[in-house]
């Protein structure tokens, strides 16, 4: 019996959501709040949110499974015939409180339209302070999960999470892919390996940074970097703009925005400091794995 | 001798920038920081910025006068022949610290392309807490400045500053116009009356709210509303997106963003409170003048 997204992928994502939330709750000490919602056009979702936790200042791990008819114009831009679609996905963003603990995003999804079925997703790490050890661990864990496709997925991630008007990447990258079509069982296996890599890629990083000492300077820089995160998500992120344009559930679409962000004209850090070290890597992406 | 934008409009705006900054400096007690910049393609600007002032948490009053060649694609969307353009404008955004003192934006500009010349601009008020007295004063001052055109400009403002994905206006509006062509002397006179109305429309409001008592609840709501301001500016504002796409000077383009903004999933205020009263007006714009 070959891959069926409703039977195989959606339950897998729901189970992964449980496991990811359980692991995060152990670190944070706060239970996530669950919100179930229905989509007027068909389907719905289960959001799990944390706000003002001791470790996670804001975050969400959202499962959704939706179906219905795509608007004509949008349908024309996607593979497959007709307008009927089905999509299942798990999307998460975590903004830790500690400026030395990086923000993380991951998303894995399966989309069907007519006879076409494809997978998309990825994961990327956004530190305010660079720990090369963390970037290496994150990338190596993902590389081990996606094998020979890592190089392409890594480059696609650097290309995608680019804040053009700043000439900076959003963070130290990770993996990114879309429109993966072909042997569905093999692709499901690949996507599952990537998705399973989320906790091992991120939890050890969060654990070792969450209690790092910090002061006003670090907090202030973290809030500035979060401002850049907002700029990327609202100006460039296809998923966010798609959600806003198609009348998605706003609190889920904008779950990615940070709890607090700052803007200042005097944002360029002094040369030689830790802040400048991060910027250098955002302007000139490196190989980490 | 009829209207000439270089001779008549640019010096007028420069002088207005001086007067506006001087008046704001008297209220805030902090001198604005000046930054002069040049545009690689032609022209430049003079920005005046305030950050971390006792009254103004962040703000800018920016004059720019630029000229050169527009990109082909952009040129095709604008009146007038050819690609050569000239533009002079004054743009200001002020984010007061006190949650009871409203954010304000104003912009007046003249654009020339080939034989065409047009004016654009407006002013709008964005309170976190609604004082009907303030909204009325702001609108009436603008109405007295633009006379019979007020009704159209007011409606255009409500239409423009609409955060579609939230179903809310950005604030209580004001006036908005673009592509005003015709008798240049008469239009300059109209735009000058509107621009001169800025200080009398806003200063009395700022003066009477800047020292209002507030606590955590009001600050927190203010930061949430500022998050909406960010959403509007980065997702919908034509001027901001134009600036980002055409490689404008980023710190001037994003001068409009607030010093600090907040996002939360639990953002809907309890019914009957002051916060809900504001939301009602943002969802159902009112006549104020």
Interface residues (C-beta under 8 A of the other chain):
Chain A: X35 X49 X51 X58 X60 X164 X165 X166 X223 X227 X230 X231 X234 X235 X241 X244 X247 X250 X251 X253 X254 X255 X257 X258 X259 X260 X261 X262 X263 X264 X265 X266
Chain B: X35 X49 X51 X58 X60 X164 X165 X166 X223 X227 X230 X231 X234 X235 X241 X244 X247 X250 X251 X253 X254 X255 X257 X258 X259 X260 X261 X262 X263 X264 X265 X266
